[in-house]
């Protein structure tokens, strides 16, 4: 495995140990490939923002990614620019406001589902609630379909969306140790991602599109369809809009990446609030003042909630959806006296950067006030990267935050999160896949009138 994981088998925890030992810049090997880890904020700014288009426009080039090669995440150069420019208007403020009522509908369904669990005094496995809620909201906004996985967790779309990014370790190891086998892997259709799930989701997106039959819609799928030029010129079509394969690929990406991001953010938020009841009470006070008498959540008021934003940002600092960012150098460049050769893979260890004690005092503590109006001026903007930064940041980050905020407010209007015997403290982190716990996070939900007493009992 090279030198990755020499101090901890969980890659992003290994980054924390390397930062303690080597400082903010160090080299390592992933299998036989050299990599440069960069946590210096000035260098991060150069890589992600200043020199992004000139030297660092592309992420890691993954062979054997199957039919997902043309998603926004993996596309490169001019193709990335074209796809990004097409998708960006989909997440404008006006469009987000239109999608708000759809997401609110699903947040209410999630709250109803939770009410049943509370009435039965169940310990709640957070992923079993937040993952289907996230998928339902995304599927409705992206494709105008109601998957209803919150009440039907055996839904094929939910199952395959959950499985897609479970990486094939065998294929990944072949890439590292036996790169000459990559053409053979591709010949046999082997992918680093779950091919069965990828094929199912592509067929599902194409079926949804085929059944649309000219119906008027303002969802994300229609935005992509409308991007296709009516010109018969193939070159012009490719330059201006998305082709059919690209449309399906972005649809798959929305389902999976959105599900993983929102589910992860909500699960860690609930965990952090359960362990920090004073912060939760402060947030509930703001919720009650903003929406008196458990009133319906409104878009403008939700977006103006300051402490809610602080709580979410602090949780994203501790548990960012992406533990690392990666860029590949197009040409040799010298930054802060360090020569980065052409083709070098540069990784930005976001998880470790967010826990740098010089940038974040008491980094292991959950302290939402770091992001208050009075304190956020002390935060280096290149040291907080939960959704990336610069031109290749997450295009759907504001949409993801709406999903998270609505769910959190709907729940905390009526309940409080509480740790219990089944809650794992501290969390053991999963060494495979995206940032997440090895075992599902489990908490109790307590009706607000009983919450204070129960929190005391559990703590």
C-alpha positions in Angstrom: 0.0 0.0 0.0 3.1 2.3 -0.1 3.4 4.6 2.9 -0.3 5.4 3.2 -1.7 4.1 6.4 1.6 3.6 8.2 0.3 5.3 11.4 -3.4 4.5 11.1 -5.3 2.2 8.8 -8.0 4.9 8.3 -6.4 7.2 5.7 -7.7 10.5 7.0 -6.7 9.6 10.6 -3.3 8.7 9.2 -3.2 12.3 7.7 -3.6 13.7 11.2 -0.7 11.7 12.5 1.5 12.7 9.5 0.7 16.3 10.1 1.8 16.1 13.7 5.0 14.4 12.6 5.9 16.2 9.4 4.1 19.6 9.4 1.7 21.0 6.8 3.5 19.6 3.7 4.7 16.0 3.3 5.3 13.3 0.7 4.0 9.8 0.6 3.4 6.8 -1.7 0.1 5.3 -2.6 1.2 1.9 -3.8 4.0 3.0 -6.2 2.7 6.4 -6.9 4.2 9.5 -5.2 1.8 12.0 -3.7 2.2 15.4 -2.1 0.0 16.3 0.9 -0.6 20.0 1.4 -2.2 21.6 4.5 -0.6 25.0 4.2 -3.5 27.5 3.7 -1.5 29.7 1.3 -0.6 26.7 -0.9 -4.2 25.5 -0.7 -5.3 28.8 -2.0 -2.9 28.6 -5.0 -3.9 25.0 -5.8 -7.6 25.3 -5.5 -8.2 28.9 -6.6 -5.4 31.0 -8.1 -3.8 28.3 -10.3 -6.8 26.0 -10.6 -7.5 26.6 -14.3 -3.9 26.8 -15.3 -2.3 23.9 -13.4 -4.9 22.1 -11.2 -8.1 21.9 -13.1 -8.4 18.1 -13.0 -8.9 15.6 -10.2 -7.2 12.3 -10.0 -7.5 10.3 -13.2 -9.2 7.0 -12.2 -8.9 4.2 -14.8 -11.7 1.6 -14.7 -14.5 3.9 -13.5 -16.9 2.3 -15.9 -19.6 4.5 -17.4 -19.2 7.2 -14.8 -16.3 8.7 -16.6 -18.4 11.7 -17.8 -19.9 12.8 -14.5 -19.1 16.3 -13.3 -16.8 14.8 -10.6 -14.6 12.8 -13.0 -14.8 14.9 -16.2 -11.7 16.9 -17.2 -10.7 20.2 -18.9 -13.1 21.6 -21.4 -15.7 18.8 -20.8 -15.8 19.7 -17.1 -16.2 23.4 -17.9 -19.1 22.7 -20.3 -20.9 20.3 -17.8 -20.3 22.7 -14.9 -21.6 25.7 -16.8 -24.7 23.7 -17.7 -25.5 22.6 -14.2 -24.6 25.7 -12.2 -27.9 27.6 -13.0 -29.8 24.5 -11.6 -28.7 25.5 -8.1 -29.3 29.3 -8.4 -31.1 31.0 -5.5 -34.3 31.1 -7.5 -34.2 27.4 -8.3 -33.4 26.5 -4.7 -36.3 28.4 -3.5 -38.6 26.6 -5.9 -37.2 23.2 -4.7 -37.7 24.2 -1.0 -41.3 23.2 -0.7 -40.5 19.8 -2.3 -37.8 19.1 0.3 -40.1 20.3 3.1 -42.6 17.8 2.1 -40.1 15.0 2.5 -38.8 16.4 5.8 -42.3 16.2 7.2 -42.6 12.5 6.0 -39.3 11.9 7.8 -40.6 13.5 10.9 -43.7 11.3 10.8 -41.6 8.3 10.5 -39.5 9.3 13.4 -42.6 9.9 15.5 -43.5 6.2 15.2 -40.1 5.2 16.4 -40.3 7.6 19.3 -43.8 6.3 20.3 -42.3 2.8 20.3 -39.3 4.0 22.4 -36.9 2.7 19.7 -33.2 3.3 19.6 -32.7 5.1 16.2 -30.1 4.1 13.7 -29.6 7.5 12.1 -28.6 6.2 8.7 -31.8 4.3 8.3 -33.7 7.6 8.5 -31.5 10.2 7.1 -30.3 8.3 4.0 -33.8 7.5 2.6 -35.0 11.1 3.4 -32.0 12.5 1.5 -32.6 10.2 -1.5 -36.4 11.0 -1.6 -35.7 14.8 -1.5 -33.1 14.5 -4.3 -35.1 12.2 -6.5 -38.1 14.5 -6.3 -36.1 17.6 -7.1 -34.0 16.0 -9.8 -36.6 13.8 -11.5 -40.0 14.7 -10.2 -40.5 11.2 -8.9 -41.5 10.0 -5.4 -39.4 7.1 -4.5 -40.8 7.0 -0.9 -37.8 5.1 0.4 -38.5 6.5 3.9 -41.4 4.1 4.0 -40.0 1.6 1.5 -36.3 1.1 2.3 -36.2 -2.0 0.0 -36.7 0.3 -3.0 -34.2 -0.7 -5.7 -33.3 2.9 -6.4 -32.4 3.4 -2.7 -30.5 0.1 -2.4 -28.4 0.7 -5.6 -27.8 4.4 -4.8 -26.4 3.2 -1.4 -24.2 0.6 -3.0 -22.7 2.5 -5.9 -19.7 4.1 -4.2 -18.6 0.9 -2.3 -15.3 0.7 -4.0 -13.9 -2.6 -5.3 -10.7 -3.0 -3.3 -9.5 -5.7 -5.7 -9.7 -3.4 -8.7 -8.1 -0.5 -6.7 -5.2 -2.8 -5.7 -4.7 -3.9 -9.3 -4.4 -0.2 -10.3 -1.8 0.4 -7.7 0.4 -2.7 -8.1 -0.4 -3.9 -11.6 -1.3 -0.9 -13.8 -0.5 -3.0 -16.9 -3.7 -5.0 -16.1 -5.9 -1.9 -16.3 -6.8 -2.5 -20.1 -7.7 -6.1 -19.2 -9.9 -4.9 -16.4 -11.7 -2.5 -18.7 -12.0 -5.2 -21.4 -13.9 -7.4 -19.0 -16.0 -4.5 -17.8 -14.6 -4.4 -14.3 -15.0 -1.1 -12.5 -13.8 0.4 -9.3 -17.5 1.2 -8.6 -20.4 -1.2 -8.3 -21.2 -2.0 -11.9 -24.6 -3.6 -11.2 -25.8 -0.5 -9.3 -24.4 1.8 -11.9 -26.2 -0.1 -14.7 -29.5 -0.2 -12.8 -29.4 3.6 -12.0 -28.6 4.5 -15.5 -31.5 2.4 -16.8 -33.8 4.0 -14.2 -32.8 7.6 -15.2 -33.2 6.8 -18.9 -36.7 5.2 -18.2 -37.7 8.3 -16.3 -36.6 10.5 -19.2 -38.3 8.3 -21.8 -41.6 8.4 -19.8 -41.5 12.2 -19.6 -42.8 12.4 -23.2 -42.7 16.2 -23.5 -44.3 17.0 -20.2 -43.4 20.4 -18.8 -41.2 20.3 -15.8 -38.7 22.5 -14.0 -36.7 19.8 -12.3 -32.9 19.2 -12.7 -33.4 16.5 -15.4 -35.4 18.9 -17.5 -32.7 21.6 -17.1 -30.1 19.2 -18.5 -32.4 18.1 -21.4 -33.1 21.8 -22.2 -29.3 22.3 -22.5 -29.2 20.1 -25.5 -29.0 22.3 -28.6 -31.6 21.7 -31.4 -28.8 22.1 -33.9 -28.1 19.1 -36.1 -24.4 19.9 -36.0 -22.8 17.2 -33.8 -19.8 19.5 -32.9 -22.1 22.3 -31.9 -24.2 20.0 -29.8 -21.2 18.7 -28.0 -19.9 22.2 -27.3 -23.1 23.7 -26.0 -25.0 21.1 -24.0 -24.9 17.7 -22.5 -25.3 14.5 -24.6 -27.7 11.7 -23.6 -25.0 9.7 -21.8 -23.8 12.7 -19.9 -27.4 13.5 -18.7 -27.8 10.0 -17.3 -24.4 10.2 -15.7 -25.2 13.4 -13.9 -28.5 11.9 -12.7 -26.6 9.0 -11.2 -24.2 11.4 -9.5 -26.9 13.5 -8.0 -28.6 10.5 -6.5 -25.5 9.0 -4.9 -23.3 11.9 -4.0 -26.3 13.9 -2.7 -27.5 10.9 -0.6 -24.0 10.3 0.9 -23.3 14.0 1.6 -26.7 14.8 3.3 -26.9 11.6 5.2 -23.3 12.0 6.5 -23.9 15.6 7.5 -27.2 14.9 9.3 -25.9 11.8 11.2 -22.8 13.6 12.5 -24.9 16.7 13.4 -27.3 14.6 15.5 -24.3 12.9 17.2 -22.6 16.2 18.0 -25.8 17.7 19.3 -26.6 14.7 21.5 -23.1 14.9 23.0 -23.4 18.7 23.5 -26.9 19.3 24.9 -26.2 23.0 25.7 -25.5 23.7 22.1 -28.7 21.8 21.2 -30.7 23.9 23.6 -29.3 27.1 22.2 -30.3 25.9 18.7 -33.8 24.9 19.8 -34.2 28.4 21.3 -33.4 30.0 18.0 -35.8 27.6 16.2 -38.6 28.4 18.6 -38.0 32.1 18.2 -37.9 31.9 14.4 -40.9 29.5 14.0 -43.1 30.1 17.1 -45.6 27.4 18.2 -43.9 24.8 16.0 -44.9 26.8 12.9 -44.2 25.8 9.3 -40.6 26.3 8.3 -40.3 29.1 5.7 -37.4 29.5 3.3 -36.3 33.1 4.0 -36.4 32.7 7.8 -34.5 29.4 7.6 -31.7 30.9 5.6 -31.3 33.7 8.1 -30.9 31.5 11.2 -27.4 32.4 12.4 -26.8 29.8 15.1 -28.1 27.0 12.9 -25.5 27.9 10.3 -22.8 27.9 13.1 -23.9 24.5 14.3 -23.8 23.0 10.8 -20.4 24.5 10.0 -18.9 23.3 13.2 -20.1 19.8 12.6 -18.8 19.9 9.0 -15.5 21.0 10.4 -15.2 18.0 12.6 -16.7 15.6 10.0 -16.3 16.9 6.4 -18.2 14.9 3.8 -14.9 14.6 1.8 -11.9 13.8 4.0 -9.5 14.6 1.2 -9.4 16.7 -2.0 -7.2 15.7 -4.9 -5.8 17.6 -7.9 -3.3 16.5 -10.5 -0.7 18.9 -11.8 -1.1 19.6 -15.5 2.4 21.1 -15.7 5.4 21.5 -13.4 4.9 24.4 -11.0 6.8 25.9 -8.0 4.7 27.0 -5.0 6.2 28.5 -1.9 9.6 27.1 -2.9 8.2 23.5 -3.4 8.4 22.1 -7.0 5.4 20.1 -7.9 6.2 18.1 -11.1 3.8 17.5 -13.9 1.5 14.6 -13.2 2.0 14.7 -9.4 -1.1 14.0 -7.5 -1.6 16.6 -4.8 -3.9 15.7 -1.9 -5.4 18.2 0.6 -6.1 16.4 3.8 -9.3 18.2 4.7 -10.0 16.2 7.8 -6.6 16.9 9.2 -6.6 20.5 8.1 -9.9 21.0 10.0 -8.2 19.7 13.2 -5.0 21.7 13.0 -4.6 23.2 16.5 -2.9 26.3 15.2 -5.8 27.1 13.0 -8.5 25.7 15.2 -7.9 26.1 19.0 -9.2 23.0 20.8 -9.8 21.3 17.5 -11.5 18.2 19.0 -14.2 20.2 20.8 -17.6 21.0 19.3 -17.8 24.8 19.5 -20.3 26.3 17.1 -19.4 29.8 18.3 -16.3 29.6 16.2 -18.5 30.5 13.3 -20.4 33.4 14.9 -20.4 36.8 13.3 -17.9 38.0 16.0 -15.5 35.1 15.6 -15.7 34.0 12.0 -13.3 36.8 10.9 -10.6 34.9 12.7 -11.1 31.8 10.4 -8.7 31.4 7.5 -11.1 30.8 4.5 -8.5 28.3 3.1 -8.6 26.2 6.2 -12.3 25.4 6.1 -13.1 23.2 3.1 -16.2 20.9 3.8 -17.4 21.3 0.2 -14.1 22.0 -1.5 -13.1 25.5 -2.7 -12.6 27.4 -5.9 -14.0 26.5 -9.4 -14.3 22.8 -8.6 -16.1 23.1 -5.3 -19.3 21.1 -4.8 -22.0 22.5 -7.2 -24.8 21.3 -5.0 -23.6 22.4 -1.6 -26.4 25.0 -1.0 -29.0 22.4 -2.0 -27.4 19.9 0.4 -27.5 22.5 3.2 -31.3 23.1 2.6 -31.9 19.3 3.0 -29.9 19.3 6.2 -31.4 22.5 7.7 -35.0 21.5 7.0 -34.5 18.0 8.6 -32.8 19.4 11.6 -35.4 22.1 12.3 -38.3 19.7 11.8 -36.8 17.3 14.3 -35.7 19.8 17.0 -39.0 21.6 17.0 -40.4 18.5 18.7 -37.6 16.4 20.0 -34.1 16.4 21.4 -31.3 14.0 20.5 -29.9 12.0 23.3 -27.0 9.5 23.7 -27.9 6.1 25.1 -26.3 2.8 25.9 -26.1 1.9 22.2 -24.3 5.1 21.3 -20.6 4.5 20.5 -18.3 7.1 22.1 -15.8 7.8 20.6 -16.7 6.7 17.1 -14.6 4.2 15.3 -14.1 5.4 11.8 -14.5 3.2 8.7 -11.1 2.7 6.9 -12.9 2.1 3.5 -15.0 4.4 1.4 -16.0 8.0 2.3 -15.7 9.5 5.7 -18.0 7.7 8.1 -18.3 5.6 11.2 -17.5 1.9 11.1 -20.7 1.1 12.9 -24.0 3.0 12.4 -24.6 5.9 14.8 -27.4 5.1 17.2 -29.3 7.7 19.4 -32.6 8.2 21.2 -35.1 10.9 20.3 -36.8 12.4 23.4 -40.0 14.6 23.2 -39.0 18.2 24.1 -41.0 18.2 27.3 -39.1 15.2 28.6 -35.7 16.0 27.0 -34.0 17.7 29.9 -34.6 14.9 32.4 -33.5 12.3 29.9 -30.3 14.0 28.9 -29.3 14.1 32.6 -30.0 10.4 32.9 -28.0 9.5 29.8 -25.0 11.6 30.7 
